[in-house]
Structure formats: structure tokens, C-alpha cells
């Protein structure tokens, strides 16, 4: 799990060329497939053991509510807290992503939603809960790992944004234990920033 917080894909596919970016995305997808394979084949456990269940209308409803909460909270951080603390957002990173082709941005935010929710919420919270018998501790470790994973590339000020998003997503997972719901909330939130913005 510590490896997930490190910029390992940047080491495997260095540089800012479009080819390198596609390579990094492919590595994340391979990691997601490897984890799913690990759960199903090595652990011999069902998808439900990491919070995956058949989506329902509640999946969509709660996913939308989670996304609205994240977008509203993040807007408050950007417009109120950052100026009050004299901080600025990493506009160059946002602009870099928004300058990419639409198909790639959709691919990017879909990967972020699937990979990050699968690793940080579904797998990490469930398996750490089993190891520690403390769901709150598993949730805190997951939140910390998720938040710190966003420092690379985004900078330290972005920890507030990632941390707030992580709090909402972790709470949503603890309440619903519905990985698809989390993925939807995550996707919609990133879509506002990188597809609409």
C-alpha cells in the first residue's frame, strides 16, 4: 500500500510527453486489474469483499450526492480558504490536463475513479479492518494514503483539496460500502474540474 503513495508510475514512464502519459495510465489500469485478479484468484474471495456490488438507483443517487458535496466543499476551499491563507491552486497542472484531448481526459478521470476507489477505499479499508479489527483506523490510514498520493504533481496546498475529497469518499464508503457509488462520485467530481471547467 505504501507503494501506491509513491510516484512509481513516473519512474516507469518518465517525462511529460503524451506517450509517457498514456504509459502511466496503462500502468494504473494494469495495477487495478492485478488487484482484482488477486482478490478473485489468489484470495478466492468475491467482489463483495472489497465493496463491489450490483449498482442500484441508490448507487446513482448517493454517488451524485457525494459529488455535489465534494464540488461544493472544494469550491469553498479554492474561493475562501486558499485566499485567506495566501495559497494558490496548481493552475499549471489543471491547465495541463484541460489541454489534453477530450477522450484522454475522460479516460484519465475514469481511471482515477476506478483505480483510486478500488485501492484506497474498497481494498485498503476492508483488508485493514480485517487486520486491525478497527474500521476507524483502517479508514484513517486509507484517507492518509489517498491524500498523500496527491502531493506529487499537485503540490502541498492541494492536500486540502485531496484531503477533503478523501473525507467525503471515505465517509461515503463507510456509510454505503458500495464501491460503484464511490467511483461514480469520484468520476463526477473530477469531470466538473477537467471536462466542464
trRosetta pair geometry for C-beta under 8 A, 3 or more apart (Angstrom, degrees):
i j d omega theta_ij theta_ji phi_ij phi_ji
1 4 5.7 -41 -166 17 46 116
1 5 7.7 37 146 -12 65 98
1 119 7.8 153 -127 177 79 100
1 124 6.0 102 -124 -111 131 109
1 141 8.0 39 137 150 152 113
1 145 6.1 -52 161 -126 104 159
2 5 6.0 -59 -166 33 45 107
2 6 6.9 39 143 -21 71 109
2 145 7.7 -116 -103 -123 40 115
3 6 5.6 -63 -155 33 41 114
3 8 5.8 13 -178 -32 91 146
4 119 5.7 167 -125 162 153 145
4 120 7.5 -174 139 -69 151 85
4 145 6.4 50 84 170 113 119
4 149 6.1 -36 136 -98 81 133
5 145 5.1 -113 -63 -157 118 76
5 148 4.9 18 -154 99 124 109
5 149 4.6 -109 -121 -77 60 78
6 152 7.9 75 -168 -33 31 150
7 10 4.0 -15 162 26 107 126
7 11 6.6 119 112 -24 81 86
7 152 4.4 -170 -70 -166 114 163
7 153 7.7 138 -109 -29 122 98
8 11 5.6 -52 -155 31 41 112
8 12 6.5 33 152 -13 70 106
9 12 5.6 -56 -146 42 39 108
9 13 6.0 -18 169 33 74 101
9 23 8.0 165 -177 118 95 79
9 24 4.3 94 154 -143 122 88
9 27 4.8 168 -121 80 105 142
9 28 6.5 -15 -83 -52 153 84
10 13 7.0 -74 -126 68 23 65
10 14 6.1 58 170 -101 64 62
10 24 6.9 21 -74 -108 50 128
10 152 7.2 -131 -13 162 148 136
11 14 6.7 6 -136 -62 21 95
12 23 7.3 -148 118 144 93 113
12 24 7.6 138 76 -100 98 67
12 27 5.9 116 85 -91 145 157
13 20 4.7 153 160 -159 95 73
13 21 7.8 178 134 -55 130 15
13 23 3.6 172 -119 103 146 122
13 24 4.6 -141 68 -59 135 74
13 27 6.7 -158 -7 -16 124 133
14 20 6.4 -65 95 -143 26 137
15 20 4.2 -178 77 -50 93 163
16 20 6.5 -58 -65 66 4 134
16 21 7.2 30 -162 -51 45 102
16 96 7.9 -74 -161 -157 122 136
17 20 4.6 98 56 4 80 101
17 21 7.1 -144 96 -5 44 85
18 21 5.5 -52 -149 36 36 114
18 22 6.4 37 152 -18 66 104
18 100 7.8 144 -119 -129 98 96
18 104 7.9 -78 -153 -111 101 164
19 22 5.8 -54 -149 37 31 110
19 23 6.4 35 150 -21 63 106
20 23 5.4 -53 -150 36 33 116
20 24 6.5 35 153 -21 65 101
21 24 5.8 -50 -149 32 32 111
21 25 6.6 32 152 -17 63 104
21 100 7.6 -133 137 -112 161 136
21 104 7.6 51 121 -176 127 133
22 25 5.7 -54 -150 37 33 112
22 26 6.4 37 151 -22 65 105
22 104 7.7 -80 -85 -129 87 117
23 26 5.6 -53 -149 33 32 113
23 27 6.6 34 153 -21 64 102
24 27 5.7 -52 -153 31 34 113
24 28 6.8 35 151 -18 64 102
25 28 5.7 -52 -154 33 36 112
25 29 6.5 34 151 -17 67 104
25 107 6.5 48 -176 136 153 110
25 108 6.5 -90 -103 -100 129 67
25 111 5.5 -149 -154 -38 93 174
26 29 5.7 -55 -150 37 34 111
26 30 6.3 36 152 -20 66 106
27 30 5.6 -53 -147 37 32 113
27 31 6.4 36 152 -21 65 103
28 31 5.6 -53 -151 34 32 113
28 32 6.5 33 151 -20 65 103
28 111 5.3 83 102 174 132 122
28 115 4.8 -34 173 -94 106 160
29 32 5.6 -52 -150 34 35 113
29 33 6.4 33 152 -16 66 104
29 111 6.1 -76 -66 -124 87 111
29 115 7.3 -93 -81 -70 41 115
30 33 5.7 -53 -147 39 33 110
30 34 6.1 37 152 -23 65 106
31 34 5.5 -52 -144 36 31 114
31 35 6.4 31 155 -19 64 103
31 115 6.7 58 81 -139 107 112
31 119 7.6 3 135 -69 114 131
32 35 5.9 -53 -149 34 30 109
32 36 6.5 29 152 -16 63 105
32 111 7.8 -148 -19 -153 146 76
32 114 5.8 39 -141 130 158 105
32 115 4.8 -102 -68 -101 119 74
32 118 5.5 90 -138 61 94 157
32 119 7.5 -96 -100 -40 73 98
33 36 5.7 -54 -147 38 33 111
33 37 6.2 34 153 -18 66 108
34 37 5.6 -56 -147 40 30 113
34 38 6.2 38 151 -26 64 104
35 38 5.4 -48 -147 31 33 117
35 39 6.6 33 155 -17 64 101
35 118 6.1 131 91 144 141 119
35 119 6.5 -136 -77 -86 171 80
35 123 6.0 -75 -178 -63 129 157
36 39 5.9 -53 -151 35 32 109
36 40 6.2 15 157 -6 66 114
36 47 7.9 3 -146 -107 92 94
36 118 7.3 -50 -61 -160 89 140
37 40 6.0 -65 -139 48 29 101
37 41 5.2 -11 178 14 71 121
37 42 7.4 64 132 -6 70 95
38 41 6.9 -59 -110 52 14 85
38 42 4.8 -28 -155 32 58 124
38 43 6.4 54 146 -10 68 100
39 42 7.6 9 -33 52 10 84
39 43 5.2 -31 -145 41 38 128
39 45 5.5 -74 -179 64 78 100
39 47 7.2 88 120 -101 135 48
39 49 6.4 -179 -166 75 115 116
39 50 5.8 -59 -121 -21 157 131
39 123 7.2 -121 -69 -104 124 105
40 43 7.4 46 1 55 12 87
40 44 7.4 30 169 -108 32 30
40 45 7.2 -99 -94 61 32 55
40 46 7.9 41 -110 -123 73 25
40 47 7.3 1 -79 -63 100 73
41 44 7.1 -4 180 -71 15 61
43 49 7.4 -144 124 97 138 157
45 49 4.1 -19 153 7 125 161
45 50 7.9 107 109 -23 122 87
46 49 5.6 126 65 -14 62 95
47 50 6.5 -69 -169 46 50 92
47 52 3.7 -60 159 74 106 124
47 53 7.5 166 109 -70 103 42
48 51 7.3 56 -164 -76 40 7
48 52 6.3 -103 -78 67 34 64
48 53 5.7 51 -107 -77 86 88
49 126 6.3 129 158 163 64 151
50 118 7.0 35 150 -154 135 68
50 122 3.8 57 165 163 91 106
50 123 5.1 -8 -132 -74 122 61
50 126 5.5 -138 -113 23 52 153
50 179 6.6 33 124 -61 79 146
51 121 6.8 -55 40 128 162 96
51 122 4.3 -129 39 -119 115 86
51 125 7.8 39 -37 67 135 117
51 126 6.5 -151 -28 -51 93 128
51 173 6.6 -21 -135 -155 160 100
51 177 5.1 -134 -124 -176 95 67
51 178 6.4 -148 177 -84 95 7
51 179 4.0 120 109 -44 102 96
51 182 7.7 25 135 8 142 130
52 122 6.7 31 -40 -135 81 142
52 179 4.7 -40 -81 40 61 134
52 180 6.9 85 -138 -35 67 88
53 178 6.2 -71 45 -123 105 76
53 179 7.6 129 13 25 64 86
53 180 7.3 -108 62 7 57 113
55 59 3.9 -105 -152 57 81 166
55 60 7.1 77 174 -40 114 80
55 178 7.7 101 -110 -177 63 114
55 180 4.4 -105 -80 120 102 157
55 181 7.6 155 -123 -55 89 67
56 59 5.1 124 48 -6 55 97
56 60 7.8 -119 103 6 43 84
57 60 5.7 -52 -158 38 42 110
57 61 6.1 42 147 -20 71 108
58 61 5.4 -54 -139 41 36 113
58 62 5.8 26 165 -10 71 109
58 176 7.7 -179 139 -137 109 118
58 178 7.7 -158 109 -72 99 172
58 181 7.6 -34 123 -91 74 128
59 62 6.6 -61 -142 44 19 99
59 63 6.0 22 157 -22 59 116
59 178 5.6 -144 -108 163 86 138
59 180 5.1 -1 -159 98 135 111
59 181 4.6 -128 -147 -74 67 84
59 184 6.7 113 155 2 86 146
60 63 5.6 -59 -143 38 25 114
60 64 6.3 26 159 -19 63 106
60 181 8.0 -109 -40 -112 20 75
60 184 6.6 -122 -115 -179 49 168
61 64 6.0 -58 -152 34 27 108
61 65 6.5 24 152 -16 64 107
62 65 5.4 -50 -144 38 37 114
62 66 6.2 41 154 -22 67 104
62 172 6.7 144 158 -153 108 104
62 175 8.0 -157 -157 98 139 117
62 176 5.6 136 136 -81 163 149
62 178 7.1 90 74 61 140 139
62 181 4.9 -1 88 -156 112 130
62 185 7.6 -55 127 -58 68 119
63 66 5.7 -53 -148 36 29 113
63 67 6.4 30 153 -19 63 106
63 180 7.6 -64 -68 128 134 68
63 181 4.6 -145 -64 -157 89 60
63 182 7.5 -113 -109 -39 89 12
63 183 7.7 -29 -125 70 127 53
63 184 3.1 6 -164 92 150 123
63 185 4.5 -138 -155 -49 64 74
63 188 6.8 122 151 0 94 132
64 67 5.7 -54 -148 36 32 111
64 68 6.4 32 154 -19 66 104
64 184 7.4 -42 -47 136 55 119
64 185 7.5 -121 -40 -95 14 74
64 188 6.8 75 -111 -19 53 177
65 68 5.8 -53 -148 35 31 111
65 69 6.4 32 153 -19 64 106
65 185 7.9 -41 69 -103 54 114
66 69 5.7 -56 -149 36 30 112
66 70 6.4 27 155 -17 65 107
66 168 5.8 137 -160 157 84 108
66 169 6.9 84 -177 -93 130 56
66 172 4.6 22 -103 -92 134 149
66 181 7.1 107 0 157 143 90
66 182 7.4 -80 129 -115 172 47
66 184 7.8 106 56 90 121 84
66 185 3.3 -25 94 -123 124 142
66 189 7.9 -73 124 -44 82 118
67 70 5.8 -56 -147 38 31 109
67 71 6.1 27 158 -17 67 108
67 184 7.3 -84 -41 130 121 74
67 185 4.7 -156 -52 -146 75 62
67 186 7.9 -112 -90 -22 89 15
67 188 3.6 -20 -120 90 155 125
67 189 4.9 -151 -138 -54 79 78
67 192 7.6 142 176 -19 107 124
68 71 6.0 -55 -142 39 28 107
68 72 6.1 26 159 -16 64 110
69 72 6.0 -59 -145 40 25 108
69 73 6.1 20 160 -14 63 113
69 168 5.3 168 107 -135 117 134
70 73 5.9 -61 -143 42 27 108
70 74 5.9 22 162 -16 66 112
70 164 7.2 139 -139 125 72 94
70 165 5.2 54 -144 -116 119 77
70 168 4.9 -155 -76 67 89 162
70 169 7.6 33 -79 -46 133 84
70 185 6.8 116 -4 169 133 100
70 189 4.4 -24 96 -109 137 137
71 74 6.0 -57 -140 41 25 107
71 75 6.2 31 157 -23 62 107
71 189 5.8 -157 -58 -126 83 78
71 192 5.2 25 -111 56 127 170
72 75 5.8 -55 -149 33 27 112
72 76 6.6 29 152 -18 61 105
73 76 5.6 -54 -154 34 33 113
73 77 6.6 34 150 -19 66 102
73 164 5.1 -163 134 168 126 132
73 165 8.0 175 84 -70 122 55
73 168 6.9 180 29 -51 150 133
74 77 5.4 -48 -148 34 38 113
74 78 6.3 35 154 -16 67 105
74 161 5.5 57 -133 -139 102 89
74 164 6.2 169 -78 89 71 135
74 165 6.7 23 -69 -61 119 95
74 189 7.5 107 1 -165 146 112
75 78 5.8 -55 -147 40 31 109
75 79 5.9 6 163 0 68 117
76 79 6.3 -67 -131 50 23 94
76 80 5.2 -23 -175 24 67 120
76 81 6.8 58 135 -10 74 101
77 80 7.1 -60 -104 53 12 80
77 81 4.7 -36 -143 40 54 125
77 82 6.3 72 152 -29 65 93
77 160 5.4 174 -159 131 135 118
77 161 5.9 177 99 -85 151 71
77 164 6.2 -147 -45 -9 145 157
78 81 7.8 27 -9 48 14 84
78 82 5.6 -5 -145 7 32 135
78 89 6.0 0 -126 -53 99 132
78 161 7.6 43 -59 -89 88 114
79 82 7.4 54 -9 38 10 102
79 83 7.1 -14 174 -2 33 118
80 83 6.7 -75 -156 40 16 100
80 84 6.2 10 159 -17 60 117
81 84 5.7 -60 -144 39 30 112
81 85 6.2 10 164 -3 67 113
81 87 7.8 -9 125 44 76 121
81 160 6.7 -150 113 168 142 156
82 85 6.3 -72 -145 48 25 97
82 87 4.4 -99 -149 78 74 93
82 88 6.5 99 175 -96 121 26
82 89 6.5 -28 -127 -44 162 80
82 157 7.0 66 -121 -179 101 124
82 160 7.8 -174 -71 66 83 148
83 86 7.5 33 -170 -76 32 30
83 87 7.9 -91 -51 50 19 64
87 157 4.4 159 -174 -131 125 129
88 91 7.2 -44 156 -18 106 102
88 157 6.9 75 64 100 38 175
89 94 6.9 22 138 -16 118 135
89 157 6.8 -141 -102 111 37 128
89 158 7.3 80 -144 -85 69 83
89 161 7.7 62 -121 -42 101 144
90 93 4.2 24 128 16 116 116
90 94 6.6 139 98 -14 71 87
90 153 7.9 121 146 138 164 58
90 154 5.2 -163 21 -159 153 56
90 155 5.0 154 -68 17 123 121
90 157 7.2 161 -36 63 85 108
90 158 5.9 -29 0 -55 118 121
91 94 5.6 -58 -149 42 38 111
91 95 5.8 37 155 -20 72 109
92 95 5.7 -53 -141 41 30 111
92 96 6.1 38 154 -27 63 105
93 96 5.6 -51 -148 31 29 115
93 97 6.7 25 154 -14 62 103
93 153 6.0 110 -120 157 133 85
93 154 5.7 -112 57 -105 176 60
93 155 7.9 -156 -16 -1 139 99
94 97 6.0 -58 -153 37 31 106
94 98 6.1 23 154 -13 67 112
94 193 6.9 -99 -134 173 108 103
94 194 7.6 -139 -152 -92 74 77
94 197 7.5 -55 -177 112 119 138
95 98 5.7 -58 -140 43 31 108
95 99 6.2 34 157 -26 65 107
96 99 6.0 -58 -151 30 26 111
96 100 7.5 38 148 -34 57 96
97 100 5.9 -43 -166 8 40 116
97 105 6.4 102 168 -115 85 98
97 108 6.9 -154 -149 112 107 163
97 194 5.2 -60 132 -128 123 116
98 105 7.4 44 -113 -101 37 141
98 194 6.1 -147 -81 -146 72 64
98 197 6.8 -95 -96 94 132 90
100 104 4.6 -96 156 85 118 124
100 105 5.3 147 83 -57 109 86
100 108 7.3 71 87 -18 156 144
101 104 4.7 85 64 8 85 105
101 105 7.1 -155 93 -8 42 86
102 105 5.7 -56 -147 35 33 111
102 106 6.4 33 156 -18 67 104
102 195 7.4 73 -145 -129 86 87
103 106 5.9 -54 -152 35 31 111
103 107 6.3 33 149 -19 64 108
104 107 5.3 -52 -146 39 35 116
104 108 6.1 42 151 -26 67 105
105 108 5.4 -51 -145 34 32 116
105 109 6.4 19 161 -10 66 104
105 194 5.1 -167 -167 147 116 112
105 195 6.0 155 126 -81 129 77
106 109 6.4 -59 -144 41 27 99
106 110 6.1 29 156 -19 63 111
106 195 7.0 59 -78 -89 75 125
107 110 5.8 -58 -145 38 25 112
107 111 6.3 27 156 -19 63 108
108 111 5.9 -57 -150 35 26 109
108 112 6.5 26 153 -19 63 105
108 194 7.2 -94 85 144 122 161
109 112 5.4 -45 -143 34 38 114
109 113 6.3 40 156 -20 65 103
109 187 5.8 107 142 -141 100 65
109 190 3.9 175 -140 115 114 129
109 191 5.8 143 136 -67 163 65
109 194 5.8 179 -59 60 127 136
109 195 7.3 -79 6 -32 155 108
110 113 5.9 -56 -150 37 30 110
110 114 6.3 20 157 -11 66 110
110 187 6.3 30 -101 -119 52 115
111 114 6.0 -61 -142 43 29 103
111 115 5.5 16 168 -9 70 118
112 115 6.4 -58 -128 46 20 102
112 116 5.5 5 178 -4 61 122
112 186 6.7 -145 117 154 89 116
112 187 7.9 149 76 -93 88 59
112 190 5.9 121 76 -76 139 167
113 116 6.8 -57 -124 44 13 99
113 117 6.0 2 173 -6 54 119
113 183 4.5 92 157 -161 103 71
113 184 7.5 86 -170 -57 138 15
113 186 4.0 155 -121 96 82 112
113 187 4.0 -9 -71 -61 160 81
113 190 6.8 -134 -54 21 97 134
114 117 6.6 -71 -145 42 16 101
114 118 6.0 14 163 -18 60 118
114 183 5.9 37 -86 -133 52 124
115 118 6.0 -65 -147 38 21 110
115 119 6.2 2 166 -3 63 114
116 119 6.2 -62 -138 46 26 100
116 120 5.3 -10 179 13 67 121
116 121 7.8 56 135 -2 66 94
116 146 6.7 88 -169 -133 106 103
116 149 7.8 178 -121 92 106 149
116 186 6.6 -175 74 -159 118 156
117 120 6.7 -60 -112 54 19 88
117 121 4.9 -25 -159 33 61 121
117 122 6.2 60 145 -13 70 102
117 169 7.1 -121 -103 -173 89 128
117 173 7.8 174 -154 -81 91 126
117 179 5.8 132 144 -163 115 83
117 182 4.4 152 -140 115 129 116
117 183 4.8 -130 39 -75 160 73
117 186 5.7 -146 -51 -3 116 152
118 121 7.6 15 -30 53 7 80
118 122 5.2 -35 -142 42 38 129
118 123 6.2 34 157 -12 62 107
118 179 6.9 59 -91 -164 58 132
119 122 7.5 35 -3 52 11 87
119 123 5.6 -34 -134 43 33 121
119 124 6.2 44 155 -27 55 107
120 123 7.9 42 -2 52 13 83
120 124 5.3 -23 -148 22 30 138
120 125 7.8 46 146 -26 47 91
120 142 5.2 120 180 -169 74 93
120 145 6.2 -166 -122 91 99 107
120 146 4.3 75 -152 -78 152 109
120 149 7.8 -117 -78 11 132 148
120 166 7.8 -82 153 -131 143 100
120 169 8.0 46 103 117 120 132
121 124 6.9 16 -30 47 6 96
121 125 5.6 -10 -167 -1 44 125
121 142 6.4 97 -92 178 42 143
121 169 6.3 -106 -70 148 133 103
121 170 6.7 -159 -107 -103 96 56
121 173 4.3 -157 -164 -86 122 161
121 179 6.7 159 99 -117 116 80
121 182 5.4 -114 73 178 168 170
122 125 7.0 -48 -116 39 2 98
122 126 6.3 -13 170 -4 47 121
122 173 7.5 -130 -64 -144 53 133
122 179 4.6 21 -79 -101 123 126
122 182 7.7 -164 -46 51 89 146
123 126 6.3 -73 -147 43 21 104
123 127 5.8 0 172 -4 65 117
124 127 6.5 -64 -135 44 20 98
124 128 5.8 12 170 -10 62 117
124 138 7.0 162 139 -177 72 90
124 141 7.0 -141 167 104 114 99
124 142 4.5 140 110 -102 126 100
124 145 6.8 -138 -147 54 162 146
125 128 6.3 -62 -138 44 21 104
125 129 6.1 27 160 -25 61 110
125 135 7.4 39 -177 -155 94 76
125 138 4.8 105 -147 139 55 113
125 139 5.8 36 -123 -84 109 61
125 142 5.0 -21 -66 -46 82 156
125 170 7.5 155 -80 -141 136 86
125 173 6.3 142 20 126 165 137
125 174 7.5 -131 -166 -77 150 78
126 129 5.8 -57 -151 32 25 113
126 130 6.7 24 153 -17 61 105
126 138 7.7 144 -16 171 11 149
127 130 5.6 -50 -151 34 37 113
127 131 6.4 33 152 -17 67 106
127 138 7.9 162 72 -139 46 127
128 131 5.5 -54 -143 40 37 111
128 132 5.8 4 167 6 72 113
128 137 7.1 -131 148 106 115 85
128 138 3.5 154 96 -122 109 96
128 141 5.8 -155 -154 61 166 138
128 142 7.0 -156 27 -46 146 96
129 132 6.6 -69 -131 53 22 87
129 133 7.1 61 176 -109 57 16
129 134 7.1 -135 -130 71 59 33
129 135 4.8 21 -119 -98 116 67
129 138 4.3 -64 -58 -16 70 162
130 133 7.7 14 -164 -68 18 54
131 138 8.0 130 48 -89 91 109
132 137 5.2 -96 129 80 157 133
132 138 6.1 -176 43 -55 125 90
134 137 3.8 43 107 14 120 116
134 138 6.5 160 94 -15 66 83
135 138 5.5 -53 -148 38 36 114
135 139 6.2 38 153 -21 67 105
135 174 7.1 118 158 -130 120 107
136 139 5.6 -53 -148 36 31 113
136 140 6.4 32 153 -19 64 105
137 140 5.7 -53 -147 36 33 111
137 141 6.4 32 155 -17 66 104
138 141 6.0 -54 -146 37 29 109
138 142 6.2 31 154 -19 63 110
139 142 5.7 -56 -147 38 29 114
139 143 6.2 32 154 -21 65 107
139 170 5.2 112 -164 -180 97 121
139 174 6.0 6 -100 -71 138 127
140 143 5.6 -52 -144 36 30 113
140 144 6.3 31 156 -18 64 106
141 144 5.8 -55 -147 37 30 111
141 145 6.3 27 156 -17 65 108
142 145 6.0 -58 -146 38 27 108
142 146 6.1 26 157 -18 64 111
142 166 7.9 180 123 -170 78 109
142 170 6.2 147 97 -112 117 116
143 146 5.9 -57 -145 39 27 111
143 147 6.2 25 158 -19 64 110
143 163 7.4 61 173 -144 98 68
143 166 4.7 123 -145 147 76 122
143 167 6.6 50 -137 -80 129 56
143 170 5.1 -33 -76 -50 101 157
144 147 5.9 -58 -145 37 27 110
144 148 6.2 18 162 -11 65 111
145 148 6.1 -60 -143 42 27 105
145 149 6.3 36 156 -31 62 107
146 149 5.8 -54 -152 25 27 116
146 150 7.4 21 153 -18 58 104
146 162 6.9 -167 133 167 80 103
146 166 4.5 151 97 -115 128 124
146 169 7.7 -135 166 73 166 132
146 170 7.8 -167 27 -57 151 108
147 150 6.3 -66 -169 28 34 108
147 159 5.8 59 174 -153 103 80
147 162 4.8 138 -135 116 60 107
147 163 4.5 38 -122 -84 129 72
147 166 5.1 -84 -62 -4 87 159
148 151 5.7 -24 -165 -8 52 115
148 159 7.7 15 -89 -118 46 105
149 152 7.4 -50 -178 25 43 101
149 162 7.8 -162 65 -175 72 147
150 153 7.8 -85 -170 62 49 94
150 154 5.2 -15 164 33 81 144
150 158 5.7 -122 138 123 110 117
150 159 7.0 154 82 -97 106 50
150 161 7.7 -122 138 83 151 92
150 162 3.7 -180 47 -90 157 157
151 154 6.5 -118 -147 60 16 90
151 155 7.0 -44 -162 152 60 6
151 156 6.2 20 -137 -87 100 53
151 158 7.1 166 -108 68 42 105
151 159 6.4 11 -84 -72 87 96
154 158 3.6 -57 144 40 118 168
154 161 7.9 -116 169 60 141 124
154 162 7.2 120 88 -39 159 125
155 158 5.3 106 67 0 70 105
156 159 5.7 -21 -172 -11 51 115
157 160 6.7 -36 174 15 54 106
158 161 5.1 -51 -162 39 62 114
158 162 5.8 54 143 -15 85 104
159 162 5.8 -57 -137 47 32 105
159 163 5.4 37 160 -25 68 113
160 163 5.7 -54 -137 39 23 113
160 164 6.2 24 160 -19 61 106
161 164 6.1 -56 -149 35 25 107
161 165 6.4 21 155 -12 62 109
162 165 5.7 -57 -147 42 31 111
162 166 6.0 36 153 -23 65 109
163 166 5.5 -55 -145 37 29 115
163 167 6.5 34 154 -24 63 100
164 167 5.7 -49 -151 28 33 112
164 168 6.7 28 153 -13 64 103
165 168 5.9 -57 -152 38 33 108
165 169 6.1 25 155 -13 69 111
165 186 7.9 87 176 -117 116 77
165 189 6.6 143 -130 146 117 160
166 169 5.8 -58 -138 44 30 106
166 170 5.8 30 162 -19 67 110
167 170 6.0 -56 -141 39 24 109
167 171 6.2 24 158 -17 62 109
168 171 5.9 -59 -148 39 26 110
168 172 6.2 29 154 -21 64 109
168 185 7.4 -143 130 156 110 138
169 172 5.5 -51 -144 36 31 115
169 173 6.4 30 156 -18 64 104
169 182 5.6 81 -159 -149 92 102
169 185 6.5 175 -103 97 82 128
169 186 6.2 44 -107 -72 132 98
170 173 5.8 -55 -149 36 31 109
170 174 6.3 29 153 -18 65 107
171 174 5.7 -56 -145 37 31 110
171 175 6.2 24 158 -15 66 110
172 175 6.0 -60 -146 40 26 107
172 176 5.9 -14 170 16 66 117
172 181 6.5 -148 161 123 114 111
172 182 5.7 148 104 -94 120 81
172 185 6.1 -35 164 12 176 166
173 176 6.6 -73 -128 56 22 84
173 177 6.4 63 178 -93 62 39
173 178 7.6 -148 -125 44 55 51
173 179 7.5 35 -123 -92 102 54
173 181 8.0 167 -91 80 56 105
173 182 5.3 16 -75 -73 94 136
174 177 7.4 16 -148 -59 16 75
176 181 5.1 -45 121 63 156 159
176 182 7.7 -180 71 -45 124 85
178 181 3.8 55 101 4 113 119
178 182 6.9 159 93 -13 63 82
179 182 5.6 -54 -152 37 38 112
179 183 6.3 39 151 -21 69 104
180 183 5.5 -51 -146 36 34 114
180 184 6.3 37 154 -21 65 104
181 184 5.9 -55 -152 34 28 111
181 185 6.5 26 153 -16 63 106
182 185 5.8 -55 -147 37 32 110
182 186 6.1 31 156 -18 66 110
183 186 5.7 -57 -145 40 29 112
183 187 6.1 31 156 -21 65 109
184 187 5.7 -54 -143 37 28 111
184 188 6.2 25 160 -16 65 108
185 188 6.1 -58 -145 38 26 107
185 189 6.3 26 157 -19 62 110
186 189 6.0 -58 -149 35 27 111
186 190 6.4 18 158 -9 64 110
187 190 6.1 -64 -149 43 27 104
187 191 6.0 33 153 -28 65 110
188 191 5.4 -52 -144 32 31 118
188 192 6.8 38 155 -25 62 96
189 192 6.0 -49 -160 24 32 110
189 193 7.1 19 149 -8 61 106
190 193 5.7 -60 -154 42 39 109
190 194 5.7 -9 166 16 76 116
191 194 6.6 -76 -126 55 23 81
191 195 4.5 -22 -165 24 70 126
191 196 6.6 62 141 -11 72 98
192 195 7.3 -19 -60 50 11 84
192 196 5.1 -32 -144 39 44 126
192 197 6.4 65 147 -35 56 99
193 196 7.6 42 1 49 12 84
193 197 5.1 -15 -157 4 32 141
194 197 6.6 -3 -56 42 18 107
